Amino acid sequence: MDTTPTALDTDDLALLNLKAGALDSLLGHSELGLAILDCDLRYRAINSILARFNGLSVKAHLGRSVSEVFPNLASIVEPMLLSVIRDGKEISDIEVQAETPSTPGRRADWLATYRPIMSASGQVLGVLVIAVNHTVEMELQRAKEEAATLVRSVIDSLMSFVGIMEPDGTLIDANQAPLDAAGIQLDDVLGKKFWDCFWWSYDPEVQQQLRDAVAVAVKGETVRYDVVIRTADDSRMIIDFMLAPLKNAQGDIVYLIPSAIDITARVAGDNMLKYSEERFRRVVESTQDGLILVDEKGCIHLVNRRSTEMFGYDSEQLLQLTVEDLVPDSIKAAHGDLRRGYLQAPQARAMAAMRELYARRRDGSLFPVEIGLTPLDFPEGIRILATIVDISVQKQIQQNLIRSLNEKTALLNEVHHRVKNNLQVVSSLLSLQARSVPEEARGYFAESQGRIKAMALIHQLLYEQKNYDRIEAVSYMRRLGDLLHRSYFSAMRNVQMIVESQEEESYLGLDVALPFGLLINELVTNSIKHAFPDRDSGEIRLTLSEGPQQKQLIIADNGVGLPEGIRPGASNSLGFQLIPGLVEQMHATLEVLDTEGAVFQLTISDKGASDEQP
């Protein structure tokens, strides 16, 4: 048999070799992933690009089926490959997503085309697999989408208002906050001129202000201002609005970015604060007292109008001073220590109580003041509010009152002194007159002299004590007793006069003192004259005591007692006839006690008595 190849056989062989070489070259140099599968879906050839994409070597593919290489992928691709073998029709640009050995734990993405390999007779011999790896591109795309979604979620969750505009003012996006505030949807404003959108369209002036802002922003400047916009239910909101240009890498303005925050509450708070400050300022400025706020170092932080008038500075000048500049030079050096001492235990109180205070004016003159100190807590520390009252007028009035009081005191002293002297003159005249009357009448003159001396003694005590509305009763009783003892010396040579009191001092009003003294004079004189007719000695005791709302005086002797039927007011004696009237003047009661001797009990109510101390 002749085995020498013919020329045709040689040409066919060369063509086959050429095709085989071309296929090898394509498999080896193509940027696409290529593989040839037979009808049993076994790998007969695969290039290195697709092998690396699959995560296996070329050798690990050859002779193995798709289900052996990709058990997890077989259910996805095998039906399509079998369809190509069965129908002889290409399946193009199929998106395949699955985990491969090259992408453990994550998804791989590729675009696959399955093309039938046909014989000359039209028989399907296998499948040509063409794959383009899109894993990186798809991961980037997904990352971009996730980032965009995240950014959108963040922007939509902001309380701030954010949008994007074309340079001509057309709104192309907005976050959710301004839409919710207005109660509208994004579609209601997209594509509209920003100034024609719901927020601005309620007022032509507001719209024009926004147009002007856009005109400035497209020139590269940022615009910012506060403005009132419309919100849901035709309400109003105050926003801090800003419009900024956004430039590309070349410096061209490609967008305008409007943004805003709701400052309605802040503006309301600012307005309330301004109102409160204005109200405080009016109160501070309208008060007639000087107000100065001082810190721990003595620096002045606040003054009112009245303080500038007091000290002769304007407010700016006062704020440059310390409190030590406003005190007299005599205490300036020590004032800092006094201020620091006060800050050790600050409390609201008067400054330098019970001492005279003086402040120093700009011209160096001093004026009397009263100062109240009030500590106040501030974030910066304690501040002391000094309330200053100029008491120059009050001081002058006080001096005038003291001068007037001194004048009236001198006048009263002179009056009482002269009354006492005049009564003594009358007493002396009676004494002279008594010498020229019969002996039996001289006793009446002596009794009258005793009454006059009792009255004169009251004026003497008023003059000595410098109290012109009451006298001290105990000392008056003792001195009156001495006076009576001297007047009736011969009759009282062996009679003791005892004055005693539970109180060291006891006061009687002036309207009670005179009848009180005359009553004592009458009763003691009666005891001197009648209590001890046949005796060489005796005792007269005056006892003054105080009880609830009353004073009580007991005048007692240890003599023979009152004769039967002799009582105050029921006797021919002038003295006893005077007694009821004297008792009535004192709003008092007088009792004659049934004991040994003559005992009289005088009870004076508080209506007549005075318990006040001088």
C-alpha positions as semicolon CSV with decimal commas, in nm:
position;residue;x (nm);y (nm);z (nm)
1;M;0,000;0,000;0,000
2;D;0,130;0,346;-0,089
3;T;0,146;0,562;0,217
4;T;0,298;0,869;0,059
5;P;0,070;1,170;0,123
6;T;-0,079;1,336;-0,174
7;A;-0,052;1,712;-0,236
8;L;-0,410;1,762;-0,106
9;D;-0,334;1,573;0,206
10;T;-0,028;1,785;0,257
11;D;-0,227;2,107;0,217
12;D;-0,495;1,992;0,457
13;L;-0,237;1,899;0,713
14;A;-0,069;2,234;0,681
15;L;-0,404;2,408;0,723
16;L;-0,482;2,208;1,030
17;N;-0,143;2,290;1,175
18;L;-0,203;2,654;1,094
19;K;-0,539;2,653;1,265
20;A;-0,397;2,470;1,564
21;G;-0,119;2,725;1,588
22;A;-0,363;3,011;1,556
23;L;-0,580;2,862;1,831
24;D;-0,280;2,819;2,057
25;S;-0,173;3,175;1,985
26;L;-0,525;3,303;2,059
27;L;-0,543;3,106;2,380
28;G;-0,202;3,224;2,487
29;H;-0,227;3,593;2,400
30;S;-0,593;3,689;2,417
31;E;-0,701;3,934;2,690
32;L;-1,024;3,740;2,711
33;G;-1,071;3,423;2,912
34;L;-1,106;3,137;2,662
35;A;-1,181;2,768;2,701
36;I;-1,291;2,477;2,475
37;L;-1,533;2,222;2,610
38;D;-1,628;1,896;2,441
39;C;-1,981;1,769;2,428
40;D;-1,934;1,607;2,769
41;L;-1,852;1,954;2,903
42;R;-1,489;1,855;2,967
43;Y;-1,213;2,110;2,936
44;R;-1,006;2,038;2,623
45;A;-0,824;2,368;2,626
46;I;-0,812;2,682;2,845
47;N;-0,592;2,985;2,843
48;S;-0,403;3,110;3,148
49;I;-0,625;3,419;3,191
50;L;-0,940;3,215;3,247
51;A;-0,748;2,959;3,456
52;R;-0,625;3,235;3,691
53;F;-0,977;3,381;3,706
54;N;-1,107;3,036;3,806
55;G;-0,830;3,001;4,066
56;L;-0,682;2,678;3,922
57;S;-0,391;2,592;3,695
58;V;-0,439;2,512;3,327
59;K;-0,344;2,151;3,390
60;A;-0,601;2,121;3,672
61;H;-0,874;2,199;3,421
62;L;-0,784;1,969;3,131
63;G;-0,990;1,650;3,109
64;R;-1,218;1,753;3,393
65;S;-1,582;1,852;3,359
66;V;-1,735;2,182;3,461
67;S;-1,918;2,019;3,751
68;E;-1,589;1,871;3,874
69;V;-1,407;2,203;3,858
70;F;-1,700;2,418;3,986
71;P;-1,943;2,205;4,181
72;N;-2,118;2,516;4,315
73;L;-2,144;2,668;3,969
74;A;-2,262;2,365;3,773
75;S;-2,629;2,420;3,839
76;I;-2,601;2,772;3,692
77;V;-2,390;2,722;3,377
78;E;-2,441;2,356;3,278
79;P;-2,801;2,407;3,159
80;M;-2,686;2,691;2,931
81;L;-2,387;2,490;2,796
82;L;-2,603;2,186;2,724
83;S;-2,851;2,413;2,549
84;V;-2,573;2,538;2,317
85;I;-2,468;2,179;2,237
86;R;-2,824;2,071;2,182
87;D;-2,948;2,367;1,978
88;G;-2,624;2,480;1,823
89;K;-2,707;2,841;1,914
90;E;-2,481;3,091;2,085
91;I;-2,571;3,239;2,424
92;S;-2,412;3,582;2,458
93;D;-2,326;3,826;2,738
94;I;-2,459;3,633;3,031
95;E;-2,392;3,793;3,375
96;V;-2,265;3,520;3,605
97;Q;-2,208;3,572;3,977
98;A;-2,066;3,297;4,197
99;E;-1,792;3,210;4,440
100;T;-1,484;3,057;4,272
101;P;-1,158;2,915;4,408
102;S;-0,998;3,250;4,320
103;T;-1,252;3,444;4,530
104;P;-1,311;3,239;4,845
105;G;-1,572;3,395;5,071
106;R;-1,681;3,657;4,820
107;R;-1,864;3,677;4,494
108;A;-1,696;3,686;4,150
109;D;-1,860;3,858;3,854
110;W;-1,802;3,784;3,487
111;L;-1,968;3,830;3,149
112;A;-1,983;3,499;2,960
113;T;-2,053;3,402;2,598
114;Y;-2,106;3,036;2,503
115;R;-2,053;2,972;2,130
116;P;-2,100;2,629;1,958
117;I;-1,800;2,475;1,774
118;M;-1,936;2,325;1,448
119;S;-1,788;2,066;1,211
120;A;-1,792;2,118;0,835
121;S;-2,102;1,909;0,824
122;G;-2,276;2,123;1,085
123;Q;-2,232;1,888;1,372
124;V;-2,171;2,044;1,718
125;L;-1,829;1,931;1,834
126;G;-1,804;2,137;2,155
127;V;-1,841;2,481;2,309
128;L;-1,612;2,783;2,296
129;V;-1,630;2,969;2,630
130;I;-1,547;3,340;2,619
131;A;-1,539;3,509;2,966
132;V;-1,464;3,867;3,070
133;N;-1,380;3,913;3,440
134;H;-1,584;4,208;3,583
135;T;-1,524;4,130;3,949
136;V;-1,312;4,437;4,024
137;E;-1,534;4,665;3,817
138;M;-1,849;4,530;3,980
139;E;-1,699;4,560;4,329
140;L;-1,607;4,919;4,254
141;Q;-1,956;4,982;4,120
142;R;-2,116;4,827;4,424
143;A;-1,884;5,024;4,651
144;K;-1,982;5,343;4,471
145;E;-2,349;5,259;4,501
146;E;-2,312;5,172;4,869
147;A;-2,115;5,490;4,931
148;A;-2,375;5,695;4,747
149;T;-2,652;5,528;4,948
150;L;-2,462;5,592;5,271
151;V;-2,398;5,954;5,182
152;R;-2,761;5,998;5,089
153;S;-2,875;5,838;5,413
154;V;-2,641;6,058;5,613
155;I;-2,750;6,373;5,433
156;D;-3,116;6,281;5,467
157;S;-3,070;6,218;5,839
158;L;-2,920;6,562;5,894
159;M;-3,136;6,827;6,056
160;S;-2,964;7,076;5,828
161;F;-3,109;7,171;5,491
162;V;-2,881;7,074;5,199
163;G;-2,935;7,090;4,824
164;I;-2,762;7,103;4,485
165;M;-2,835;7,365;4,220
166;E;-2,724;7,434;3,870
167;P;-2,542;7,767;3,835
168;D;-2,858;7,911;3,680
169;G;-3,052;7,844;4,001
170;T;-3,225;7,519;3,901
171;L;-3,264;7,279;4,193
172;I;-3,146;6,929;4,107
173;D;-3,142;6,765;4,451
174;A;-3,232;6,825;4,815
175;N;-3,208;6,623;5,132
176;Q;-3,509;6,509;5,330
177;A;-3,505;6,769;5,611
178;P;-3,629;7,070;5,410
179;L;-3,886;6,851;5,233
180;D;-4,026;6,725;5,564
181;A;-4,031;7,077;5,704
182;A;-4,237;7,195;5,409
183;G;-4,452;6,881;5,385
184;I;-4,361;6,826;5,018
185;Q;-4,191;6,561;4,800
186;L;-3,866;6,591;4,609
187;D;-4,054;6,572;4,278
188;D;-4,242;6,889;4,376
189;V;-3,924;7,097;4,352
190;L;-3,682;6,913;4,119
191;G;-3,609;7,109;3,803
192;K;-3,758;7,432;3,938
193;K;-3,576;7,754;3,991
194;F;-3,486;7,758;4,357
195;W;-3,660;8,088;4,425
196;D;-3,983;7,948;4,277
197;C;-3,988;7,655;4,519
198;F;-4,235;7,630;4,807
199;W;-4,000;7,766;5,074
200;W;-3,948;8,102;4,905
201;S;-4,249;8,165;4,684
202;Y;-4,466;8,322;4,956
203;D;-4,293;8,662;4,937
204;P;-4,154;8,842;4,627
205;E;-3,896;9,025;4,837
206;V;-3,763;8,698;4,977
207;Q;-3,747;8,556;4,623
208;Q;-3,556;8,857;4,494
209;Q;-3,312;8,835;4,784
210;L;-3,242;8,473;4,682
211;R;-3,194;8,570;4,313
212;D;-2,941;8,829;4,421
213;A;-2,762;8,567;4,632
214;V;-2,741;8,329;4,334
215;A;-2,598;8,609;4,120
216;V;-2,325;8,665;4,376
217;A;-2,252;8,292;4,426
218;V;-2,199;8,223;4,054
219;K;-1,915;8,477;4,071
220;G;-1,736;8,255;4,323
221;E;-1,846;8,419;4,648
222;T;-2,020;8,252;4,941
223;V;-2,338;8,423;5,056
224;R;-2,483;8,390;5,406
225;Y;-2,778;8,557;5,575
226;D;-3,076;8,491;5,803
227;V;-3,411;8,465;5,632
228;V;-3,769;8,357;5,699
229;I;-3,900;8,069;5,485
230;R;-4,240;7,906;5,452
231;T;-4,300;7,560;5,600
232;A;-4,593;7,320;5,628
233;D;-4,937;7,462;5,715
234;D;-4,819;7,804;5,598
235;S;-4,600;7,838;5,906
236;R;-4,273;8,029;5,913
237;M;-3,922;7,926;6,007
238;I;-3,612;8,139;6,054
239;I;-3,303;7,983;5,896
240;D;-2,934;8,062;5,879
241;F;-2,896;8,030;5,499
242;M;-2,570;7,985;5,308
243;L;-2,511;7,955;4,933
244;A;-2,164;7,837;4,827
245;P;-2,013;7,769;4,481
246;L;-1,876;7,419;4,403
247;K;-1,583;7,410;4,159
248;N;-1,431;7,129;3,953
249;A;-1,061;7,049;3,920
250;Q;-1,023;7,322;3,662
251;G;-1,171;7,584;3,894
252;D;-1,496;7,618;3,704
253;I;-1,817;7,658;3,902
254;V;-2,027;7,352;3,824
255;Y;-2,285;7,363;4,103
256;L;-2,419;7,584;4,377
257;I;-2,471;7,428;4,721
258;P;-2,750;7,580;4,931
259;S;-2,753;7,485;5,300
260;A;-2,933;7,608;5,608
261;I;-3,007;7,535;5,972
262;D;-3,323;7,611;6,167
263;I;-3,248;7,897;6,408
264;T;-3,608;7,975;6,506
265;A;-3,556;7,863;6,866
266;R;-3,221;8,037;6,887
267;V;-3,363;8,363;6,755
268;A;-3,655;8,335;6,999
269;G;-3,406;8,273;7,279
270;D;-3,193;8,566;7,165
271;N;-3,500;8,787;7,153
272;M;-3,603;8,673;7,500
273;L;-3,251;8,738;7,624
274;K;-3,252;9,082;7,465
275;Y;-3,589;9,153;7,624
276;S;-3,461;9,034;7,959
277;E;-3,145;9,240;7,922
278;E;-3,346;9,544;7,818
279;R;-3,581;9,500;8,112
280;F;-3,285;9,458;8,345
281;R;-3,118;9,764;8,192
282;R;-3,429;9,973;8,242
283;V;-3,461;9,865;8,603
284;V;-3,095;9,933;8,668
285;E;-3,104;10,269;8,492
286;S;-3,429;10,385;8,648
287;T;-3,338;10,317;9,011
288;Q;-3,247;10,619;9,220
289;D;-2,968;10,426;9,391
290;G;-2,623;10,394;9,243
291;L;-2,542;10,039;9,129
292;I;-2,185;9,919;9,071
293;L;-2,086;9,557;8,994
294;V;-1,734;9,467;9,109
295;D;-1,525;9,151;9,065
296;E;-1,288;8,985;9,313
297;K;-1,006;9,221;9,216
298;G;-1,217;9,531;9,263
299;C;-1,252;9,600;8,890
300;I;-1,581;9,762;8,792
301;H;-1,791;9,573;8,535
302;L;-2,127;9,750;8,543
303;V;-2,256;10,092;8,644
304;N;-2,588;10,269;8,611
305;R;-2,677;10,627;8,531
306;R;-2,725;10,724;8,895
307;S;-2,374;10,610;8,988
308;T;-2,224;10,829;8,715
309;E;-2,417;11,126;8,853
310;M;-2,298;11,053;9,207
311;F;-1,929;11,021;9,127
312;G;-1,899;11,269;8,840
313;Y;-1,763;11,020;8,584
314;D;-1,922;10,897;8,263
315;S;-1,986;10,523;8,237
316;E;-1,680;10,450;8,022
317;Q;-1,454;10,622;8,272
318;L;-1,605;10,435;8,566
319;L;-1,552;10,101;8,390
320;Q;-1,180;10,177;8,370
321;L;-1,152;10,226;8,748
322;T;-1,139;10,000;9,050
323;V;-1,360;10,041;9,353
324;E;-1,057;10,167;9,546
325;D;-1,060;10,479;9,324
326;L;-1,400;10,571;9,472
327;V;-1,315;10,562;9,843
328;P;-1,150;10,835;10,054
329;D;-0,771;10,845;10,048
330;S;-0,767;10,779;10,422
331;I;-0,896;10,421;10,378
332;K;-0,778;10,350;10,023
333;A;-0,475;10,144;10,131
334;A;-0,679;9,924;10,365
335;H;-0,985;9,885;10,143
336;G;-0,838;9,598;9,940
337;D;-0,794;9,388;10,255
338;L;-1,150;9,469;10,362
339;R;-1,280;9,361;10,022
340;R;-1,086;9,035;10,029
341;G;-1,208;8,970;10,383
342;Y;-1,568;9,011;10,270
343;L;-1,511;8,759;9,989
344;Q;-1,406;8,495;10,242
345;A;-1,771;8,475;10,359
346;P;-1,981;8,683;10,120
347;Q;-2,339;8,755;10,222
348;A;-2,597;9,023;10,162
349;R;-2,550;9,292;10,425
350;A;-2,495;9,659;10,485
351;M;-2,139;9,781;10,455
352;A;-1,974;9,910;10,774
353;A;-2,293;9,902;10,980
354;M;-2,316;10,166;11,254
355;R;-2,027;10,364;11,102
356;E;-2,033;10,666;10,879
357;L;-1,922;10,600;10,520
358;Y;-1,798;10,848;10,265
359;A;-1,731;10,812;9,892
360;R;-1,496;11,013;9,674
361;R;-1,610;11,206;9,367
362;R;-1,402;11,266;9,057
363;D;-1,313;11,616;9,183
364;G;-1,186;11,468;9,511
365;S;-1,477;11,586;9,725
366;L;-1,635;11,343;9,969
367;F;-2,003;11,275;10,027
368;P;-2,182;11,055;10,286
369;V;-2,323;10,725;10,161
370;E;-2,497;10,409;10,273
371;I;-2,389;10,095;10,087
372;G;-2,553;9,754;10,063
373;L;-2,346;9,456;9,943
374;T;-2,500;9,163;9,755
375;P;-2,286;8,869;9,628
376;L;-2,389;8,727;9,290
377;D;-2,265;8,405;9,127
378;F;-2,148;8,430;8,765
379;P;-1,968;8,172;8,548
380;E;-1,657;8,389;8,578
381;G;-1,676;8,392;8,958
382;I;-1,837;8,592;9,236
383;R;-1,941;8,948;9,161
384;I;-2,040;9,199;9,429
385;L;-2,331;9,433;9,357
386;A;-2,290;9,751;9,559
387;T;-2,609;9,953;9,608
388;I;-2,505;10,308;9,692
389;V;-2,733;10,572;9,841
390;D;-2,617;10,933;9,859
391;I;-2,739;11,045;10,202
392;S;-2,614;11,403;10,180
393;V;-2,969;11,537;10,204
394;Q;-3,059;11,298;10,487
395;K;-2,736;11,393;10,663
396;Q;-2,824;11,761;10,636
397;I;-3,176;11,691;10,762
398;Q;-3,031;11,490;11,051
399;Q;-2,795;11,773;11,142
400;N;-3,083;12,020;11,127
401;L;-3,292;11,792;11,350
402;I;-3,008;11,752;11,598
403;R;-2,954;12,126;11,603
404;S;-3,328;12,185;11,648
405;L;-3,344;11,918;11,919
406;N;-3,052;12,076;12,101
407;E;-3,223;12,412;12,082
408;K;-3,551;12,269;12,214
409;T;-3,367;12,076;12,485
410;A;-3,196;12,392;12,596
411;L;-3,532;12,570;12,591
412;L;-3,699;12,295;12,798
413;N;-3,410;12,299;13,041
414;E;-3,454;12,670;13,080
415;V;-3,833;12,636;13,118
416;H;-3,809;12,369;13,389
417;H;-3,530;12,557;13,561
418;R;-3,734;12,876;13,565
419;V;-4,054;12,700;13,675
420;K;-3,861;12,541;13,960
421;N;-3,711;12,878;14,055
422;N;-4,047;13,051;14,032
423;L;-4,207;12,785;14,254
424;Q;-3,927;12,832;14,502
425;V;-3,991;13,208;14,495
426;V;-4,360;13,142;14,564
427;S;-4,262;12,910;14,849
428;S;-4,032;13,178;14,990
429;L;-4,304;13,440;14,963
430;L;-4,542;13,209;15,152
431;S;-4,276;13,160;15,418
432;L;-4,236;13,538;15,455
433;Q;-4,610;13,587;15,457
434;A;-4,653;13,320;15,725
435;R;-4,450;13,529;15,967
436;S;-4,715;13,802;15,966
437;V;-5,019;13,582;16,022
438;P;-5,152;13,440;16,348
439;E;-4,989;13,124;16,478
440;E;-5,299;12,912;16,415
441;A;-5,292;13,006;16,041
442;R;-4,924;12,935;15,981
443;G;-4,990;12,562;15,942
444;Y;-5,193;12,627;15,628
445;F;-4,906;12,825;15,481
446;A;-4,667;12,539;15,562
447;E;-4,894;12,285;15,391
448;S;-4,912;12,504;15,080
449;Q;-4,534;12,538;15,082
450;G;-4,505;12,159;15,095
451;R;-4,727;12,119;14,793
452;I;-4,532;12,381;14,599
453;K;-4,200;12,215;14,690
454;A;-4,335;11,876;14,571
455;M;-4,419;12,030;14,235
456;A;-4,087;12,216;14,216
457;L;-3,901;11,891;14,283
458;I;-4,058;11,736;13,973
459;H;-3,923;12,018;13,754
460;Q;-3,587;11,986;13,926
461;L;-3,573;11,612;13,837
462;L;-3,680;11,677;13,477
463;Y;-3,404;11,934;13,447
464;E;-3,144;11,699;13,596
465;Q;-3,244;11,378;13,414
466;K;-3,288;11,541;13,070
467;N;-3,610;11,342;13,024
468;Y;-3,904;11,565;12,956
469;D;-4,191;11,315;12,931
470;R;-4,142;11,103;13,247
471;I;-3,958;11,090;13,579
472;E;-3,791;10,809;13,770
473;A;-4,032;10,744;14,060
474;V;-3,797;10,580;14,314
475;S;-3,544;10,863;14,320
476;Y;-3,830;11,115;14,325
477;M;-3,984;10,946;14,631
478;R;-3,651;10,949;14,816
479;R;-3,584;11,313;14,743
480;L;-3,942;11,409;14,829
481;G;-3,905;11,221;15,158
482;D;-3,586;11,412;15,236
483;L;-3,761;11,737;15,152
484;L;-4,052;11,660;15,386
485;H;-3,813;11,551;15,658
486;R;-3,635;11,884;15,642
487;S;-3,962;12,077;15,627
488;Y;-4,098;11,906;15,941
489;F;-3,768;11,854;16,116
490;S;-3,899;11,932;16,464
491;A;-4,194;11,695;16,428
492;M;-3,989;11,417;16,255
493;R;-3,682;11,427;16,474
494;N;-3,741;11,067;16,585
495;V;-3,960;10,951;16,293
496;Q;-3,794;10,737;16,024
497;M;-3,885;10,783;15,655
498;I;-3,818;10,461;15,461
499;V;-3,848;10,438;15,080
500;E;-3,819;10,093;14,923
501;S;-3,887;9,939;14,582
502;Q;-3,858;9,603;14,411
503;E;-3,728;9,781;14,103
504;E;-3,409;9,981;14,075
505;E;-3,587;10,220;13,840
506;S;-3,955;10,277;13,773
507;Y;-4,090;10,547;13,546
508;L;-4,403;10,758;13,559
509;G;-4,548;10,966;13,280
510;L;-4,533;11,341;13,334
511;D;-4,913;11,370;13,359
512;V;-4,905;11,117;13,648
513;A;-4,592;11,242;13,822
514;L;-4,743;11,569;13,951
515;P;-5,055;11,420;14,120
516;F;-4,837;11,127;14,237
517;G;-4,602;11,366;14,421
518;L;-4,886;11,574;14,566
519;L;-5,059;11,258;14,692
520;I;-4,742;11,142;14,869
521;N;-4,701;11,493;15,013
522;E;-5,056;11,494;15,156
523;L;-5,048;11,142;15,304
524;V;-4,697;11,170;15,452
525;T;-4,772;11,517;15,592
526;N;-5,088;11,376;15,752
527;S;-4,886;11,096;15,915
528;I;-4,625;11,342;16,043
529;K;-4,890;11,564;16,199
530;H;-5,134;11,308;16,341
531;A;-4,986;10,956;16,362
532;F;-4,761;11,000;16,663
533;P;-4,935;11,241;16,912
534;D;-4,788;11,104;17,235
535;R;-4,475;10,926;17,106
536;D;-4,113;11,023;17,059
537;S;-4,053;10,787;16,760
538;G;-4,227;10,627;16,466
539;E;-4,191;10,497;16,112
540;I;-4,337;10,600;15,780
541;R;-4,273;10,351;15,496
542;L;-4,323;10,407;15,121
543;T;-4,314;10,083;14,919
544;L;-4,331;10,088;14,536
545;S;-4,385;9,767;14,341
546;E;-4,472;9,669;13,984
547;G;-4,714;9,405;13,870
548;P;-4,868;9,306;13,536
549;Q;-4,983;9,627;13,368
550;Q;-4,982;9,831;13,690
551;K;-4,777;9,997;13,962
552;Q;-4,862;9,985;14,331
553;L;-4,758;10,227;14,608
554;I;-4,822;10,158;14,978
555;I;-4,785;10,447;15,225
556;A;-4,796;10,313;15,580
557;D;-4,717;10,440;15,930
558;N;-4,712;10,258;16,260
559;G;-4,900;10,533;16,440
560;V;-5,241;10,548;16,599
561;G;-5,429;10,509;16,273
562;L;-5,710;10,714;16,126
563;P;-5,987;10,837;16,354
564;E;-6,329;10,685;16,303
565;G;-6,504;10,837;16,003
566;I;-6,194;11,006;15,863
567;R;-6,133;10,901;15,505
568;P;-5,990;11,073;15,194
569;G;-6,256;11,310;15,061
570;A;-6,464;11,283;15,379
571;S;-6,277;11,524;15,602
572;N;-6,261;11,894;15,668
573;S;-5,886;11,879;15,595
574;L;-5,792;12,045;15,265
575;G;-5,530;11,779;15,198
576;F;-5,775;11,491;15,236
577;Q;-6,025;11,679;15,020
578;L;-5,761;11,703;14,741
579;I;-5,679;11,331;14,744
580;P;-5,975;11,195;14,536
581;G;-5,905;11,444;14,259
582;L;-5,538;11,350;14,254
583;V;-5,626;10,979;14,233
584;E;-5,865;11,044;13,946
585;Q;-5,598;11,237;13,753
586;M;-5,376;10,929;13,769
587;H;-5,654;10,691;13,652
588;A;-5,577;10,506;13,976
589;T;-5,752;10,362;14,281
590;L;-5,680;10,433;14,648
591;E;-5,770;10,196;14,930
592;V;-5,743;10,244;15,307
593;L;-5,633;9,909;15,450
594;D;-5,773;9,795;15,784
595;T;-5,445;9,728;15,965
596;E;-5,248;9,870;16,252
597;G;-5,160;10,230;16,184
598;A;-5,268;10,420;15,872
599;V;-5,207;10,226;15,549
600;F;-5,299;10,355;15,203
601;Q;-5,266;10,143;14,886
602;L;-5,247;10,329;14,554
603;T;-5,283;10,123;14,235
604;I;-5,190;10,293;13,905
605;S;-5,284;10,126;13,575
606;D;-5,060;10,133;13,269
607;K;-5,283;10,403;13,125
608;G;-5,111;10,644;13,360
609;A;-4,784;10,470;13,439
610;S;-4,494;10,437;13,195
611;D;-4,264;10,135;13,200
612;E;-4,044;10,263;12,921
613;Q;-3,680;10,320;12,993
614;P;-3,515;10,642;12,891
